[in-house]
Amino acid sequence: MPTPSHLEPVAERYPALEEQDFILTYCAPEARSVQVAGTFNGWRPELCPLAPTGTGDWTVRLKLKSGQYEYRFVVDGRWADDPQAAQSVPNPHGGRNSVLLVGLDDRSDLL
């Protein structure tokens, strides 16, 4: 059996396994801290602090695999909706969780 001269990285063969960059932004000019919690970090806001941009916005870059994720922002210790979210679902606390859909990497047509 011939040995392949070139092995593709796992992400080339299985693009759904590759993490993609997503930037979440929240506008809170008066906030002292903004965090995001969701199914991607075990609902632990301290794991994903947002950084102030200096213009009133706060941002965070997330690396996520394809799938559907629910999340909420935490602004100065209070849970907040994402007004920019295209989708949301009810949560068990009487509020709504925003939904982030991460599609397959563009190279998925190689499968």
C-alpha positions as CSV (number, residue, x, y, z in Angstrom):
1,M,0.0,0.0,0.0
2,P,1.6,3.3,-1.0
3,T,2.2,5.9,1.7
4,P,0.6,9.3,0.9
5,S,3.1,12.0,0.3
6,H,0.9,14.6,1.7
7,L,-1.6,14.4,4.6
8,E,-4.2,17.1,4.9
9,P,-4.7,18.7,8.3
10,V,-7.8,17.4,10.1
11,A,-9.6,20.7,9.6
12,E,-9.1,20.3,5.8
13,R,-10.8,16.9,5.9
14,Y,-13.4,17.8,8.5
15,P,-14.1,21.5,8.3
16,A,-16.9,21.3,10.9
17,L,-14.2,20.6,13.5
18,E,-12.3,23.8,12.8
19,E,-13.1,26.8,15.1
20,Q,-14.1,30.0,13.5
21,D,-13.7,33.5,14.8
22,F,-16.8,35.5,15.8
23,I,-16.9,38.9,17.3
24,L,-19.8,39.9,19.6
25,T,-20.3,43.6,20.3
26,Y,-22.4,45.2,23.0
27,C,-23.1,49.0,23.3
28,A,-22.9,50.1,26.9
29,P,-21.1,53.5,27.2
30,E,-21.7,53.8,30.9
31,A,-20.8,50.2,31.8
32,R,-17.8,49.3,34.0
33,S,-17.7,45.7,32.9
34,V,-19.4,43.6,30.2
35,Q,-19.1,39.8,29.9
36,V,-20.9,37.1,27.8
37,A,-22.1,33.7,29.1
38,G,-23.6,30.9,27.0
39,T,-23.6,27.3,26.1
40,F,-20.1,27.8,24.6
41,N,-18.5,28.5,28.0
42,G,-20.8,26.7,30.5
43,W,-22.7,29.9,31.3
44,R,-19.6,31.3,33.1
45,P,-19.4,35.0,32.3
46,E,-16.1,35.4,33.9
47,L,-14.5,33.3,31.2
48,C,-15.5,35.8,28.4
49,P,-15.0,39.5,29.4
50,L,-15.5,42.0,26.6
51,A,-13.0,44.8,26.1
52,P,-14.1,48.4,25.7
53,T,-13.4,50.0,22.3
54,G,-13.3,53.6,23.6
55,T,-16.5,54.5,21.7
56,G,-19.0,53.0,24.1
57,D,-18.9,49.6,22.5
58,W,-17.5,46.4,24.1
59,T,-16.2,43.5,22.0
60,V,-15.0,39.9,22.4
61,R,-13.6,37.5,19.9
62,L,-14.9,33.9,20.3
63,K,-13.5,30.8,18.6
64,L,-16.5,28.5,18.0
65,K,-17.1,25.3,16.1
66,S,-20.1,24.9,13.8
67,G,-23.4,24.6,15.7
68,Q,-26.0,26.6,17.6
69,Y,-25.2,28.5,20.7
70,E,-27.3,30.3,23.3
71,Y,-25.9,33.3,25.2
72,R,-26.6,36.4,27.2
73,F,-24.5,39.4,28.1
74,V,-23.8,40.4,31.7
75,V,-23.4,44.1,32.1
76,D,-22.2,45.3,35.5
77,G,-23.4,42.1,37.1
78,R,-26.9,42.2,35.5
79,W,-28.0,39.8,32.7
80,A,-28.9,41.6,29.5
81,D,-30.3,40.7,26.1
82,D,-28.4,41.2,22.9
83,P,-30.4,43.8,20.9
84,Q,-28.4,42.8,17.7
85,A,-29.3,39.1,17.9
86,A,-31.4,37.9,14.9
87,Q,-32.8,35.0,16.9
88,S,-33.7,34.2,20.5
89,V,-35.3,31.4,22.5
90,P,-37.1,31.4,25.9
91,N,-35.0,30.4,28.8
92,P,-36.1,28.7,32.1
93,H,-35.8,32.0,34.0
94,G,-38.6,33.8,32.2
95,G,-36.3,35.7,29.9
96,R,-34.8,35.0,26.5
97,N,-31.4,33.7,25.3
98,S,-29.9,35.1,22.1
99,V,-29.0,32.5,19.5
100,L,-25.8,32.4,17.5
101,L,-25.7,30.1,14.5
102,V,-22.2,29.1,13.4
103,G,-22.3,27.5,10.0
104,L,-19.9,25.0,8.5
105,D,-16.6,26.5,7.3
106,D,-16.8,27.4,3.6
107,R,-14.5,24.4,2.8
108,S,-17.3,22.0,3.8
109,D,-18.0,21.4,0.1
110,L,-14.8,19.3,0.0
111,L,-16.5,16.5,2.0
